[in-house]
Amino acid sequence: KYTLLGDTVNVASRMESTSVPGRIQCSSIFAKLLITQDPAASLQSRGKVEIKGKGAMSTFWLVHVSSSDESARRVRSHGTGSLRVLTGGISN
C-alpha cells in the first residue's frame, strides 16, 4: 500500500485537469523516467502548459509504451502524429 502526498498529488491532479479526453498527459520529469525505463516509449511534446501553483510546465502526450499485448501498444493518437522524444530533448 502506498500513500502519495504533496507535490506528487498536486502535479498528477493538474495533469488530469489540463489534459483532454482520451489522452494521457505527463510532466517532463515523468517523461524522462519513462524513456529511461522503456526506451521504446513514444511521447509527443505538448509544449508549455500553465499549471496552477507551478507556472508554465513542459508537458508531453503519451503515445506509445512497450507491452506484450500488441493491442495495448498504441495509445490513441490525436493530432498530426507522434514523435519519439529522446531523453536529451526533454527538459523542465
VENZITA-V287073 format. One record per backbone hydrogen bond with DSSP energy under -0.5 kcal/mol. NH is the residue of the N-H (numbers start at 1). CO is the residue of the C=O. Records with the same first field share a line. If there is no record, write none. Layout:
BEGIN
NH=CO, CO
END
This chain:
BEGIN
8=5
10=6
11=7
12=8
13=9
14=10
15=11
16=12
17=13
18=14
19=16
23=20
25=23
26=60
28=58
31=27
32=28
33=29
34=30
35=31
36=32
37=33
38=34
41=38
42=64
43=83
44=61
46=59
47=59
49=57
51=49, 55
52=50
54=51
55=51
57=49
59=47
60=26
61=44
62=24
63=42, 61
64=42
65=73
70=68
72=69
73=70
75=63, 73
85=83
86=84
89=86
90=87
91=89
END
